[in-house]
Amino acid sequence: MKIGYPCINLSLDCRASRTFRLKSYSVEKLIKTVSGNLDCLEKMIDYNIENNLLFLRITSDLIPFASHEINDFDWQREFEDRFEEIGKKIKKADMRITMHPGQYTVLNSDKDAVFRKAVDELNYHAEVLNLLKLSKEAKINIHVGGVYRDKKASINRFIDRYKKLPQDIKDRLVIENDEKSYSVFDCLHISKETGIPVTFDNLHHTINNKGEDVASLLKEVFKTWKEDDGLPIVHYSSQKPKEREGRHVDHIDEDHFKNFLEKTNCLDFDLILEVKDKEKSAQKALNIIENKIK
């Protein structure tokens, strides 16, 4: 199992997601900002290697306005060597990388403009992972999307559109169960029709489920992953007390995490901790696992 966290390292004095206002756009500003973001990404990777945190979700904001029409600069060529250099470090460390586009990347939208924008965003994410020269194990994680007053039609719309996506996107795309609309069983149905792997989110499943046994359900989820997809991916968090349903905790609940490990004891997967204090809780989770192995 590889343990990781999403997007930001709170122990570092930089962010790989720096941007600027659209009205301030210029090629010079873009180059300077992307250079800083890539430098910070490399610092995060160095930190993770040093601390044996071998799973990282890269921010979607690495390249400002990457899929916006204003950005017609060939940033791919400008930073090709830099991406390859960082990718070599990732591969040498055998680190797992994923990306997670934002909530407006919706393939099954009932508005064509939203769908086209989603494809542009997914193309950008695939370009980043391809420039890093990472294998198909580096995934792009999305939710199924909205219900739009007709869940069956929305599922079928997702399936139809997925089948027409460019292969570069299809090679990397995975879907995750959410806390409101699409359960694990919905995702498994879509996977059966498309072959798309399913990411299991334990907190979302806690909210949106039919009382299934987690270990048994995970075995079905993990069957959706082929060998060249890498190990299945799981997102882990627990509910923050006295907050809205689905709110992630600020710090890992060690007893809850140990209980989760007990439920999944015989299964092998890579784990992203969606906990507010990022690498700090990821390090605690890694220590719990290492002590359990001892």
Secondary structure, DSSP 8 states (H G I E B T S, - for coil): --EEEES--TTSS--TT----GGG--HHHHHHHHHHHHHHHHHHHHHHHHTT--EEEE-TTSSTTTTSTT--S-HHHHTHHHHHHHHHHHHHTT-EEEE---TT--TT-SSHHHHHHHHHHHHHHHHHHHHTT--TTSEEEEE----TT-HHHHHHHHHHHHHTS-HHHHTTEEEE--SSS--HHHHHHHHHHH---EEEEHHHHHHS-SS--HHHHHHHHHTT--GGG-S-EEEE--B-TTS-TT-B-SS--HHHHHHHHHHTTT---EEEE--TTTHHHHHHHHHHHHHHH-
